[in-house]
Every structure is written in C-alpha cells, then in structure tokens.
Amino acid sequence: MGQKNDRWRVGDLFLGLSDQSQNGLELPQFVVELLQFNDELHQFNDEFLQFKGESPQFNDELRQFDDELR
C-alpha cells in the first residue's frame, strides 16, 4: 500500500508492545483494546479500499443494465 498514513502510526507504535505481551509481559487493558481496535481499523480500511476499487466496475455494469432496460 505504499507509505503508511499518519493515522496508523499511533496504533503501530503499540505493535511492539503486542510482541512483548507474547513474551509474557502483561499489558494494560486499554492497550489490549487499542490493539484490537487498530486491527479492526486496518481490516475496515482494507475492505473499504477493495470496495472502492470495485465500485467503478459496478457503476459501469449498472449503467449497462440500465441501458438494456431502455
């Protein structure tokens, strides 16, 4: 996806902490929730970009269908 946007940096700072948690360090609950939210945000962004990429094709198909109805 090229260069990451600034909005991802805060969540990505905590990814190092998630690695530490796998090494037995206990993370505060808010950090765990922030990591989960960050993962969900990344997933939503990926799905949105996929949808955005498909929408021009969908619009073309919709126009073609509309033309066929006329």
N, C-alpha and C positions, 0 to 999 in steps of 0.2 A: 504494500500500500504506500510505498514511498516514505517520506518523512512524517513522523507522528505529529499530530496536533498537540498544542499546549495543554488542552483539557485532559489528555490522557496522562500527562506527566505525574500528577499527584497520585493517581492510582498506581502507576508503575513504580513510584518510589516505595510503595508498600510490598511490591512483589518480592523484593529482597527479604522482607520480614516473613513472608509466607515460606520462603526457603528455610529460614531459621526455625520456623514453627515445626517443620518436618524434622528438624534436628533435636526436637524435644523442648524448645523454648515455648513458654506459654504466652500467647498474645492476648491483649485486652479484647473484650467482646466487640467493642466498636471497630477495632482494626479488622477483626474477622468479618464483621458485617460490611465494612468498607471494601474489603477484598471481594466478597461475594457480589456486592453492587457493581464493582468495577468489571468483574467478569460478565455480569448481565448486560452492562452498558456496552462492552465490546461486542457481545453477541448481537444485541439490538442493532448496533451500528453496522455490523457485517450484513445482517438481514436487510436493513434499510438500503444499503448500497447495492445489494443484489436486486431488490425490488426496483430501485431507481434505474438500474441498468436494464431491467426487463420492461419498464413502463413504455419507452418509445415503441418497442415492438408490439406491445399490447395495444397502444393507441393506433398504430398502423392497421392492425388486424380489425379493430373496432370500426375504423373508417371504411375499410374494405367491406366489412359485413354490412354497414350502413348503406354503402353504395349499391350493394347487391339487392338490398331490400327495396330500393327505389326503382 
